[in-house]
Amino acid sequence: MSGKIIILWLFFLMSIVCVLSPTGRALTGTFHYAILSRNEEVGETVYEIKQDNSQIRIVSFFRMRKEEKWENDGELVLESTTGSPIFSRKWISLPQGNMILETSYTKEGMEIRMKAPEGEKRALLPESGPVFDMEEVGFLPSLLGLDRFTHQILRVLIPVSGMVWQGIIWKISETDQTVDFGYTLAGEILYLKYQKAAPQELVELHAPSRGYTLKLKSSEK
């Protein structure tokens, strides 16, 4: 499996760097994660988190070798007080050229735009009730507080499929330092480890079915 496919999988199923503490205070800064396969580092990804009075913006970049330049990976915009999705963008590398997938969330529903070399396609999905973007679900334990996620069922949009799925997050175990969760969506499972103390940032993500792990190397706040 190519390095870019590794990154696509990881970001699409997690985008999970911790954003907010349970008190609503934003955790801003730059977070560096190692991408591990069979306990060997095969790449790295960086998340930059910024907040103003009304929005949180998260952008990510990746590279598979240190000598390579950083490439755009994803972007996510959330309401700062509720965590509701406003906008998401994903850069996807395909054999026939690059594609950009954008999703805007409005009162009328969700507008998905797919920009590819062969042209642009749009789709509007009317939805009622709370819907989360799949790229933000891993943020929710930090956003709402780890204690709320003993067992949560969520409605989650997977933009590339244009479908809303049922996702489940549940608490597995905890120690004095960390709390472990499981997360399933569309038949896949992730294991997430967060710091127990505020701001409860993600320290590790493990995707067993794909054989990859994301591990926090450093942070600059």
TAGINOR-V263261 format. One record per helix or strand. SS is the DSSP state (hx for helix, st for strand). FROM is the first residue (numbers start at 0). TO is the last residue. If there is no record, write none. Layout:
ss = [SS & SS]
from = [FROM & FROM]
to = [TO & TO]
//
This chain:
ss = [hx & st & st & st & st & st & st & st & st & st & st & st & hx & hx & st & st & st & st & st & st]
from = [2 & 19 & 25 & 28 & 39 & 54 & 70 & 84 & 96 & 108 & 118 & 131 & 136 & 145 & 150 & 162 & 177 & 187 & 201 & 211]
to = [12 & 19 & 25 & 36 & 50 & 62 & 78 & 93 & 105 & 115 & 124 & 132 & 143 & 147 & 157 & 173 & 184 & 194 & 206 & 219]
//
